[in-house]
Amino acid sequence: MAGGRQRLAQQVIDELRRQIEAGRLKEGDQLPTEPQLEASFGVSRTVVREAIADLRAAGYVRPIQGKGVFVSDPKASQRFALSPVEIRSIPETLELLEFRLACESEAAAIAAYRRTAEQEAAIGAANRKMAQLIVEGKPTVEADFEFHMAIAAATNNRFYLDVMRQFGPRAIPRSQFTTLPEAADRDYLLGVQAEHVEILAAIADQDPERARQAMRKHIIASQRRYRRLAEQ
């Protein structure tokens, strides 16, 4: 079910990106509303929101509070240059995300039924810390990693913790790509933190399958972004 949703989201992303790059949707144009996009593509609101989040992270669109989502300069996301070290790290980052997808999705599910009240509180505290750092415009990689470490701890299985400790903060891809605009982009980071909220809510509700799927959605979104970098 999650895989089907991801494929549908990718179809929406690809079509809107084609329209932007072809000039049918120009810089400053407002995207259709969510209900209009749902009807146009025959997909759910969740699919539309995932697609818009991905386009926003790639720099194709920008939300304006109270007004809607507008097309950015389609070349804006290409106005940065990765360093040679960053370019070489893309394949390793994709491999790490693939591993994390398998490992952390299951960790989230296990945490949902094993976590103690104290462990749930620790996950929530890490999430609030990241949210505050975003508001203050400060680096968020360490807090992001703390969130994932707190979930590993809530499995009460030391091997999940050992794996996360071995990776350290480099498990968070943007720690390796500091020249990417999204590394410090407030809207992008708020989107990441919103994904954390979904994971936390599922764990708090002791819903393993929902926690698993929320973590999968979170990591798959990163995979898409870095695959796009590899293609460029």
BAZA-571122 format. One record per residue: residue in one letter; y, x, z of N, C-alpha, C in turn. Coordinates in steps of 0.1 Angstrom, whole numbers, padded with zeros to 4 digits, always signed. Example, Ala and Ser with C-alpha at 12.3 -4.5 7.8 and 13.67 -1.06 7.14 Angstrom:
2
A-0057+0132+0078-0045+0123+0078-0033+0132+0078;S-0022+0128+0071-0011+0137+0071+0000+0129+0079;
END
This chain:
232
M-0012+0008+0000+0000+0000+0000+0013+0009+0000;A+0013+0019+0009+0024+0028+0009+0026+0036-0004;G+0014+0040-0009+0015+0048-0022+0020+0039-0033;G+0016+0026-0033+0022+0017-0043+0037+0015-0042;R+0041+0014-0029+0056+0013-0027+0063+0025-0032;Q+0057+0037-0029+0064+0049-0034+0065+0050-0049;R+0054+0046-0056+0055+0046-0070+0065+0036-0076;L+0066+0025-0069+0077+0015-0074+0091+0021-0071;A+0092+0027-0060+0105+0033-0057+0109+0044-0067;Q+0099+0052-0071+0101+0062-0081+0105+0056-0094;Q+0100+0045-0098+0103+0038-0110+0118+0034-0110;V+0122+0029-0099+0136+0024-0097+0145+0037-0098;I+0141+0047-0091+0149+0060-0091+0151+0065-0105;D+0140+0066-0112+0140+0072-0126+0149+0063-0135;E+0148+0050-0134+0156+0042-0143+0171+0043-0140;L+0174+0042-0127+0188+0043-0124+0194+0057-0127;R+0186+0067-0125+0190+0081-0128+0193+0082-0143;R+0184+0076-0151+0185+0076-0166+0198+0069-0170;Q+0201+0058-0164+0213+0051-0167+0226+0059-0163;I+0225+0066-0152+0237+0074-0148+0238+0086-0157;E+0228+0093-0160+0228+0105-0169+0232+0101-0183;A+0228+0089-0188+0232+0085-0201+0246+0079-0202;G+0252+0077-0191+0266+0072-0191+0267+0057-0191;R+0256+0050-0190+0256+0035-0189+0262+0031-0176;L+0258+0039-0165+0265+0037-0152+0274+0049-0150;K+0287+0047-0150+0296+0058-0149+0301+0061-0135;E+0307+0073-0133+0312+0077-0120+0322+0066-0115;G+0320+0061-0103+0329+0051-0098+0324+0037-0099;D+0314+0035-0108+0308+0022-0110+0301+0018-0097;Q+0301+0005-0094+0293+0000-0083+0280-0004-0087;L+0269+0000-0080+0256-0004-0083+0254-0019-0080;P+0245-0026-0087+0242-0040-0084+0238-0041-0069;T+0240-0052-0063+0236-0054-0049+0221-0053-0047;E+0217-0052-0035+0202-0051-0032+0195-0063-0038;P+0199-0075-0036+0192-0087-0041+0191-0086-0057;Q+0202-0081-0063+0202-0080-0078+0192-0070-0082;L+0192-0059-0075+0182-0048-0079+0168-0053-0077;E+0166-0060-0066+0152-0066-0063+0148-0075-0075;A+0157-0084-0079+0154-0093-0090+0152-0085-0104;S+0160-0076-0106+0160-0068-0119+0147-0060-0120;F+0143-0054-0109+0131-0045-0110+0118-0052-0105;G+0120-0064-0099+0108-0071-0094+0101-0064-0083;V+0110-0059-0074+0104-0051-0062+0110-0057-0049;S+0105-0052-0038+0110-0056-0025+0123-0049-0021;R+0129-0054-0011+0141-0048-0005+0138-0034+0000;T+0126-0032+0006+0123-0019+0011+0122-0009+0000;V+0116-0012-0011+0116-0003-0023+0130+0000-0027;V+0138-0010-0029+0152-0007-0033+0159+0002-0024;R+0158+0000-0011+0164+0009-0001+0159+0023-0001;E+0146+0025-0003+0141+0038-0005+0146+0045-0017;A+0147+0038-0028+0152+0044-0040+0167+0048-0039;I+0175+0039-0033+0189+0042-0031+0191+0054-0022;A+0183+0055-0011+0183+0066-0002+0180+0079-0009;D+0171+0079-0018+0167+0091-0026+0178+0095-0035;L+0184+0085-0042+0195+0088-0052+0207+0094-0044;R+0209+0088-0032+0220+0093-0024+0218+0107-0020;A+0206+0111-0016+0203+0124-0012+0204+0134-0023;A+0202+0129-0035+0203+0138-0047+0217+0139-0053;G+0226+0131-0047+0240+0132-0051+0244+0123-0062;Y+0235+0114-0066+0238+0105-0077+0247+0093-0073;V+0246+0088-0060+0253+0077-0056+0259+0080-0042;R+0269+0072-0038+0274+0074-0024+0277+0060-0019;P+0274+0057-0006+0277+0044+0000+0291+0044+0005;I+0298+0033+0004+0312+0031+0010+0310+0019+0019;Q+0312+0022+0032+0310+0011+0042+0318-0001+0039;G+0311-0012+0039+0318-0025+0037+0320-0029+0022;K+0317-0019+0013+0320-0022-0001+0307-0022-0009;G+0299-0012-0007+0286-0011-0015+0283+0003-0018;V+0275+0005-0029+0270+0018-0033+0276+0021-0047;F+0282+0033-0048+0289+0036-0060+0283+0049-0066;V+0285+0050-0080+0280+0061-0087+0288+0073-0085;S+0282+0085-0081+0289+0097-0080+0290+0104-0094;D+0296+0116-0094+0296+0124-0106+0281+0128-0108;P+0274+0125-0119+0260+0128-0121+0258+0143-0121;K+0268+0151-0124+0267+0166-0124+0269+0172-0111;A+0274+0164-0101+0277+0170-0088+0266+0176-0081;S+0254+0170-0082+0242+0176-0075+0238+0189-0081;Q+0243+0192-0093+0239+0205-0100+0250+0216-0098;R+0260+0213-0090+0271+0223-0088+0268+0232-0076;F+0256+0235-0074+0253+0245-0064+0242+0254-0070;A+0242+0266-0064+0232+0275-0069+0223+0280-0058;L+0210+0278-0059+0201+0283-0049+0201+0298-0049;S+0199+0304-0038+0198+0319-0038+0184+0322-0042;P+0181+0335-0047+0168+0339-0051+0157+0336-0040;V+0161+0339-0028+0151+0336-0017+0148+0322-0016;E+0158+0313-0017+0155+0299-0017+0147+0294-0029;I+0149+0299-0040+0141+0296-0052+0126+0300-0050;R+0124+0311-0044+0111+0316-0042+0104+0308-0031;S+0112+0302-0022+0105+0294-0011+0102+0280-0015;I+0106+0275-0026+0103+0261-0030+0088+0258-0030;P+0079+0266-0037+0065+0263-0037+0059+0263-0023;E+0063+0272-0014+0058+0273-0001+0062+0260+0007;T+0075+0256+0005+0080+0244+0011+0072+0232+0007;L+0069+0231-0006+0061+0219-0010+0047+0219-0004;E+0041+0231-0003+0028+0232+0003+0028+0228+0018;L+0039+0233+0025+0040+0229+0039+0042+0214+0041;L+0050+0208+0032+0052+0194+0033+0039+0186+0030;E+0031+0191+0021+0018+0185+0018+0009+0186+0031;F+0009+0197+0038+0001+0199+0050+0007+0190+0061;R+0020+0189+0062+0026+0181+0073+0023+0166+0070;L+0023+0162+0058+0020+0148+0055+0007+0144+0061;A-0004+0152+0059-0017+0149+0065-0017+0150+0080;C-0011+0161+0085-0012+0164+0099-0003+0155+0107;E+0010+0153+0104+0019+0146+0112+0018+0131+0111;S+0013+0126+0099+0011+0112+0098+0001+0107+0108;E-0010+0115+0109-0021+0112+0119-0016+0114+0133;A-0008+0125+0135-0002+0127+0149+0006+0115+0153;A+0014+0110+0144+0023+0098+0148+0014+0086+0152;A+0003+0084+0145-0006+0073+0148-0012+0075+0161;I-0017+0087+0164-0023+0090+0177-0013+0089+0188;A-0001+0094+0186+0009+0093+0196+0012+0078+0200;A+0011+0070+0190+0014+0056+0192+0005+0049+0202;Y-0008+0054+0203-0017+0048+0213-0019+0056+0225;R-0015+0069+0224-0018+0078+0236-0005+0082+0244;R+0006+0080+0238+0018+0085+0245+0020+0079+0259;T+0025+0087+0268+0029+0082+0281+0044+0077+0280;A+0048+0070+0290+0062+0066+0291+0072+0078+0290;E+0068+0089+0297+0076+0101+0297+0077+0107+0283;Q+0066+0107+0276+0065+0113+0263+0073+0104+0253;E+0072+0091+0254+0081+0083+0246+0095+0085+0248;A+0099+0087+0261+0113+0090+0264+0118+0103+0258;A+0109+0113+0258+0112+0126+0252+0114+0125+0237;I+0107+0117+0230+0109+0115+0216+0122+0108+0214;G+0125+0098+0222+0138+0091+0221+0150+0100+0224;A+0148+0109+0234+0159+0118+0237+0162+0128+0226;A+0151+0133+0219+0153+0142+0208+0160+0135+0196;N+0157+0122+0194+0163+0115+0184+0178+0112+0187;R+0181+0109+0199+0195+0107+0203+0203+0120+0202;K+0197+0131+0206+0204+0144+0205+0207+0147+0190;M+0198+0144+0181+0201+0146+0167+0213+0137+0162;A+0212+0125+0166+0223+0115+0162+0236+0120+0167;Q+0237+0125+0179+0250+0130+0185+0255+0142+0177;L+0246+0151+0174+0249+0163+0166+0255+0160+0152;I+0249+0150+0146+0254+0145+0133+0269+0140+0135;V+0271+0132+0145+0284+0127+0147+0294+0139+0150;E+0290+0149+0157+0299+0160+0160+0299+0170+0149;G+0292+0168+0138+0292+0178+0127+0286+0191+0130;K+0276+0191+0139+0270+0204+0143+0256+0205+0137;P+0250+0217+0136+0236+0219+0130+0226+0210+0137;T+0217+0205+0129+0207+0195+0134+0193+0199+0133;V+0190+0211+0127+0176+0215+0125+0168+0216+0138;E+0174+0222+0148+0166+0224+0161+0163+0210+0167;A+0172+0201+0167+0170+0188+0172+0160+0180+0164;D+0160+0182+0151+0151+0175+0142+0137+0181+0145;F+0135+0194+0147+0122+0200+0150+0118+0195+0164;E+0127+0194+0174+0123+0189+0187+0117+0175+0186;F+0123+0166+0177+0117+0153+0175+0103+0153+0171;H+0100+0162+0161+0086+0163+0156+0077+0170+0167;M+0082+0179+0174+0074+0185+0185+0071+0175+0196;A+0080+0167+0199+0078+0157+0209+0067+0147+0205;I+0066+0144+0192+0055+0135+0188+0042+0143+0189;A+0042+0155+0185+0030+0163+0186+0025+0164+0201;A+0035+0165+0210+0031+0166+0224+0025+0152+0229;A+0030+0141+0223+0026+0128+0227+0012+0125+0222;T+0006+0133+0213-0008+0131+0209-0018+0135+0221;N-0012+0143+0230-0021+0149+0241-0033+0156+0235;N-0030+0163+0224-0040+0171+0217-0033+0184+0214;R-0037+0195+0221-0030+0207+0221-0030+0214+0207;F-0039+0210+0198-0039+0216+0185-0028+0212+0176;Y-0023+0199+0178-0011+0195+0171+0001+0203+0175;L+0002+0205+0188+0013+0213+0193+0012+0227+0188;D+0000+0233+0188-0002+0247+0184+0003+0248+0169;V-0001+0239+0161+0003+0239+0147+0018+0239+0145;M+0025+0230+0152+0039+0228+0151+0046+0241+0156;R+0041+0246+0167+0047+0259+0173+0046+0270+0163;Q+0035+0271+0156+0033+0282+0146+0043+0281+0135;F+0046+0269+0130+0056+0267+0120+0070+0270+0125;G+0073+0265+0137+0087+0266+0143+0097+0257+0134;P+0110+0259+0137+0120+0251+0130+0119+0252+0114;R+0113+0262+0109+0112+0263+0094+0103+0252+0089;A+0097+0244+0097+0090+0232+0093+0100+0222+0087;I+0112+0223+0091+0122+0214+0086+0128+0220+0074;P+0126+0215+0062+0129+0222+0049+0143+0226+0048;R+0153+0218+0053+0167+0222+0050+0170+0235+0058;S+0162+0239+0068+0165+0252+0074+0163+0263+0065;Q+0156+0261+0054+0153+0272+0044+0162+0271+0032;F+0170+0260+0031+0179+0258+0020+0193+0255+0024;T+0200+0265+0030+0213+0263+0036+0224+0260+0025;T+0221+0264+0012+0231+0262+0002+0231+0248-0003;L+0220+0240+0000+0220+0226-0005+0231+0218+0001;P+0238+0210-0007+0248+0201-0001+0243+0192+0010;E+0231+0187+0009+0226+0178+0018+0223+0184+0032;A+0223+0198+0033+0219+0204+0045+0229+0200+0056;A+0242+0197+0052+0252+0194+0062+0258+0180+0059;D+0252+0173+0050+0259+0160+0045+0256+0149+0056;R+0266+0143+0061+0265+0133+0071+0257+0121+0067;D+0259+0116+0055+0252+0104+0051+0237+0107+0049;Y+0234+0119+0044+0220+0123+0042+0213+0124+0056;L+0220+0131+0065+0214+0133+0078+0212+0120+0086;L+0222+0111+0084+0220+0098+0090+0208+0090+0085;G+0206+0092+0072+0194+0086+0066+0181+0092+0072;V+0181+0105+0074+0169+0112+0080+0167+0106+0094;Q+0178+0105+0102+0177+0100+0115+0173+0086+0116;A+0177+0078+0106+0172+0064+0105+0157+0063+0103;E+0152+0073+0095+0137+0073+0094+0131+0077+0107;H+0137+0086+0115+0132+0089+0128+0131+0076+0137;V+0142+0068+0136+0142+0056+0144+0130+0047+0141;E+0126+0046+0128+0115+0038+0124+0102+0043+0130;I+0101+0057+0130+0089+0063+0136+0088+0060+0151;L+0099+0063+0157+0100+0061+0172+0097+0046+0176;A+0102+0037+0168+0100+0022+0171+0085+0019+0170;A+0078+0024+0160+0064+0022+0159+0056+0028+0170;I+0060+0040+0174+0053+0046+0186+0056+0039+0199;A+0068+0035+0200+0072+0027+0213+0064+0014+0213;D+0062+0008+0201+0055-0005+0201+0039-0003+0201;Q+0035+0009+0202+0021+0013+0202+0014+0007+0190;D+0020+0009+0178+0015+0004+0165+0011+0016+0157;P-0002+0021+0158-0006+0033+0151-0004+0033+0136;E-0008+0022+0129-0007+0021+0115+0008+0022+0110;R+0016+0014+0117+0031+0015+0114+0037+0029+0116;A+0032+0035+0127+0037+0049+0129+0033+0058+0119;R+0020+0057+0115+0015+0065+0104+0022+0064+0091;Q+0025+0051+0087+0032+0049+0075+0046+0053+0075;A+0053+0051+0087+0067+0055+0088+0068+0070+0087;M+0059+0078+0093+0059+0092+0091+0056+0096+0077;R+0047+0090+0070+0044+0092+0056+0056+0090+0048;K+0063+0079+0050+0075+0076+0042+0085+0088+0044;H+0087+0092+0056+0096+0102+0060+0093+0115+0053;I+0081+0120+0053+0077+0133+0047+0077+0132+0032;I+0072+0120+0026+0072+0119+0012+0086+0119+0006;A+0096+0114+0013+0109+0114+0008+0114+0129+0007;S+0110+0138+0016+0113+0152+0015+0106+0158+0003;Q+0093+0154+0001+0085+0160-0010+0092+0157-0023;R+0097+0144-0025+0104+0141-0037+0116+0149-0040;R+0124+0151-0029+0136+0159-0031+0133+0174-0035;Y+0123+0180-0029+0120+0194-0032+0112+0195-0045;R+0105+0185-0049+0099+0186-0062+0110+0185-0073;R+0120+0178-0070+0131+0177-0080+0138+0190-0081;L+0139+0198-0070+0145+0211-0071+0136+0220-0079;A+0123+0219-0077+0114+0227-0085+0115+0225-0100;E+0117+0212-0103+0119+0209-0117+0132+0214-0123;Q+0142+0215-0115+0155+0220-0120+0154+0235-0122;
END
